[in-house]
Amino acid sequence: MSAAGVRESGGQVELLDLPDPHRPGPDEVVIEGETLLVHGAGGTTGGLIVQLAALRGARVIASAGPSNVARVAQAGAAEVVDYHDSGWPDRVRELTCGAGVDAAVNVVCGGSADTILALQEGGRMATITGDPPAADRGISVADVYVRPDATQLAELCALLGDGRLPLSVGSALPLAEAATALERAIAGGNGGPVVLQVRRGRLSEFVPSGLER
């Protein structure tokens, strides 16, 4: 899938703890009613985080390029700012009446230093880019990486299956063209995830019973 529902090393922080949107806790990045910033919402991971946060009842402010504004807004972002504008963190603070957001997720390489500027004092931040900024103004910062979690993957599959988590595929290639698919994914600009198609007769070898669709 992506980093959209995974935990930090040691299990200290979850980007989005899916099962209970009403339960606040120290291991959650966003809960219902809070404002979440997603920096880099135009990509697949950022777009999924926007959708999951909106499903939790959070107000989502997202950064994206002009060509992705409509798609990110459709995903559930209440406001979208242009990250090409060097003053975009100030714009985010304006949208929160100067207070800053409750929490933020950064998925842009080199973008964590700007992301933390949009947070309120004592806020919470997660980044998947391996360059977490130094903690400042009482803000907690988590460096997130992907860790296999069958329960979360099953929950995400259920959301996909019932249409609550729509996913627009950018392109689909046969498994034999995996190298080309990787090149496209790294290059970006696909308008959605790049998917490898596995022959249906072999799908049961990789997908647990009940999840094949």
C-alpha positions as CSV (number, residue, x, y, z in Angstrom):
1,M,0.0,0.0,0.0
2,S,1.9,3.1,1.2
3,A,3.0,4.8,4.4
4,A,-0.5,6.1,4.9
5,G,-1.4,3.9,7.8
6,V,1.9,2.7,9.3
7,R,3.7,3.2,12.6
8,E,6.9,4.9,13.7
9,S,9.9,2.7,14.8
10,G,9.1,1.3,18.2
11,G,5.4,1.7,17.6
12,Q,5.4,5.1,19.3
13,V,3.4,7.0,16.7
14,E,0.8,6.0,14.1
15,L,0.0,8.3,11.2
16,L,-3.7,7.4,11.4
17,D,-5.0,4.9,13.9
18,L,-8.0,3.7,11.9
19,P,-10.4,1.8,14.1
20,D,-11.7,4.5,16.5
21,P,-11.8,8.1,15.3
22,H,-13.2,9.3,18.7
23,R,-10.5,7.9,20.9
24,P,-7.7,10.4,21.8
25,G,-4.4,9.0,22.8
26,P,-0.7,9.7,22.9
27,D,0.0,7.5,19.9
28,E,-2.3,9.3,17.5
29,V,-1.4,12.1,15.1
30,V,-4.9,13.3,14.5
31,I,-8.3,12.8,16.0
32,E,-11.8,14.0,15.2
33,G,-12.3,17.7,15.2
34,E,-8.6,18.6,14.9
35,T,-6.8,20.4,12.0
36,L,-4.2,18.3,10.1
37,L,-1.7,19.7,7.6
38,V,-0.6,17.3,4.9
39,H,2.4,18.7,3.1
40,G,2.7,17.0,-0.3
41,A,-0.9,15.9,-0.8
42,G,-0.6,15.7,-4.6
43,G,1.1,12.3,-4.4
44,T,-0.3,8.9,-3.7
45,T,0.7,8.7,0.0
46,G,-0.3,12.3,0.7
47,G,-3.6,11.9,-1.0
48,L,-4.4,8.7,1.0
49,I,-3.5,10.5,4.2
50,V,-5.9,13.4,3.3
51,Q,-8.7,10.8,2.7
52,L,-8.1,8.9,5.9
53,A,-7.9,12.1,8.0
54,A,-11.2,13.3,6.5
55,L,-12.8,10.0,7.3
56,R,-11.7,10.5,10.9
57,G,-13.5,13.8,11.0
58,A,-10.4,16.1,10.9
59,R,-10.3,19.4,9.1
60,V,-7.5,18.9,6.5
61,I,-5.3,21.7,5.1
62,A,-3.1,20.4,2.3
63,S,-0.2,21.6,0.2
64,A,0.0,20.7,-3.4
65,G,0.9,22.1,-6.9
66,P,-1.7,24.0,-8.9
67,S,-2.4,21.0,-11.2
68,N,-3.5,18.8,-8.2
69,V,-5.7,21.3,-6.3
70,A,-9.0,20.0,-7.6
71,R,-8.0,16.3,-7.0
72,V,-6.8,17.0,-3.4
73,A,-9.9,19.0,-2.6
74,Q,-12.0,16.1,-3.8
75,A,-10.1,13.8,-1.6
76,G,-11.3,15.8,1.4
77,A,-9.0,18.8,2.0
78,A,-10.9,21.8,3.2
79,E,-8.2,24.2,2.0
80,V,-5.3,23.6,-0.4
81,V,-2.2,25.9,-0.5
82,D,0.4,26.1,-3.2
83,Y,3.7,24.7,-1.9
84,H,5.5,26.6,-4.7
85,D,4.9,29.7,-2.7
86,S,7.8,30.1,-0.2
87,G,5.4,31.6,2.3
88,W,3.0,28.7,2.3
89,P,3.5,27.9,6.1
90,D,2.3,31.5,6.9
91,R,-0.7,30.9,4.7
92,V,-1.6,27.8,6.7
93,R,-1.3,29.8,9.9
94,E,-3.6,32.4,8.5
95,L,-6.2,29.7,7.8
96,T,-6.1,28.7,11.5
97,C,-6.5,32.3,12.7
98,G,-2.8,32.5,13.5
99,A,-2.8,29.5,15.8
100,G,-1.2,26.9,13.6
101,V,-2.5,23.4,13.0
102,D,-2.9,20.7,15.7
103,A,-0.9,18.1,13.7
104,A,1.0,17.7,10.5
105,V,2.3,15.0,8.2
106,N,5.2,15.7,5.8
107,V,5.7,13.5,2.7
108,V,8.0,15.9,0.8
109,C,11.7,15.2,0.7
110,G,13.3,18.2,2.4
111,G,10.0,19.6,3.4
112,S,9.9,18.8,7.2
113,A,11.6,22.1,8.2
114,D,8.9,24.1,6.5
115,T,6.1,21.9,7.8
116,I,7.0,22.4,11.5
117,L,6.6,26.2,11.0
118,A,2.8,25.7,10.4
119,L,2.3,23.9,13.7
120,Q,0.9,25.3,16.9
121,E,2.9,25.1,20.1
122,G,2.7,21.6,21.6
123,G,1.5,20.2,18.2
124,R,2.4,16.8,16.7
125,M,4.3,16.1,13.5
126,A,5.2,13.0,11.5
127,T,7.5,12.8,8.5
128,I,8.2,9.9,6.2
129,T,11.2,11.5,4.6
130,G,14.0,10.5,7.0
131,D,14.8,14.2,7.8
132,P,12.8,15.1,11.0
133,P,13.4,18.6,12.2
134,A,14.6,19.3,15.7
135,A,11.8,19.5,18.2
136,D,10.7,23.1,18.8
137,R,8.1,24.9,20.8
138,G,7.0,21.7,22.6
139,I,6.2,20.0,19.3
140,S,6.6,16.2,19.2
141,V,8.2,14.9,16.0
142,A,8.2,11.4,14.7
143,D,10.2,9.8,11.9
144,V,7.9,7.3,10.3
145,Y,8.8,4.3,8.2
146,V,6.8,1.4,6.7
147,R,6.3,-1.6,8.9
148,P,4.1,-4.6,7.9
149,D,0.8,-4.6,9.8
150,A,-1.8,-7.1,8.5
151,T,-4.6,-5.6,10.6
152,Q,-4.1,-2.1,9.2
153,L,-3.8,-3.5,5.7
154,A,-7.1,-5.4,6.1
155,E,-8.8,-2.2,7.4
156,L,-7.5,-0.3,4.4
157,C,-8.7,-3.0,2.0
158,A,-12.1,-2.9,3.6
159,L,-12.3,0.9,3.1
160,L,-11.2,0.4,-0.5
161,G,-13.7,-2.3,-1.0
162,D,-16.7,-0.4,0.2
163,G,-15.8,2.7,-1.6
164,R,-15.0,4.9,1.4
165,L,-11.4,5.2,0.3
166,P,-11.5,5.7,-3.5
167,L,-8.2,5.3,-5.3
168,S,-7.6,6.5,-8.8
169,V,-4.9,4.3,-10.5
170,G,-2.4,6.3,-12.6
171,S,-1.3,3.4,-14.7
172,A,-1.3,-0.4,-14.6
173,L,1.4,-2.7,-16.0
174,P,2.0,-6.4,-16.1
175,L,4.3,-7.9,-13.5
176,A,6.9,-8.6,-16.2
177,E,7.3,-4.8,-16.6
178,A,8.0,-4.2,-12.9
179,A,11.2,-2.2,-13.8
180,T,9.2,0.2,-15.9
181,A,6.6,0.6,-13.2
182,L,9.3,1.4,-10.6
183,E,10.7,4.1,-13.0
184,R,7.3,5.6,-13.4
185,A,6.6,5.6,-9.7
186,I,10.0,7.3,-8.9
187,A,9.5,9.9,-11.6
188,G,6.1,10.9,-10.3
189,G,3.5,12.8,-12.2
190,N,1.3,9.7,-12.8
191,G,-1.9,11.2,-11.4
192,G,-2.2,8.2,-9.1
193,P,-0.4,5.0,-8.0
194,V,1.4,2.7,-10.5
195,V,-0.1,-0.8,-10.1
196,L,1.5,-4.1,-11.1
197,Q,-1.1,-6.6,-12.4
198,V,-0.8,-10.2,-11.3
199,R,-2.5,-13.0,-13.2
200,R,-5.8,-13.8,-11.4
201,G,-4.8,-17.5,-11.2
202,R,-1.8,-16.7,-9.0
203,L,-3.4,-13.9,-6.9
204,S,-4.5,-16.3,-4.2
205,E,-0.8,-17.1,-3.5
206,F,-0.3,-13.5,-2.3
207,V,-3.7,-12.3,-1.0
208,P,-5.2,-13.8,2.2
209,S,-8.6,-15.5,1.7
210,G,-11.5,-13.0,1.7
211,L,-9.4,-10.1,0.5
212,E,-9.3,-11.0,-3.2
213,R,-11.6,-8.9,-5.3
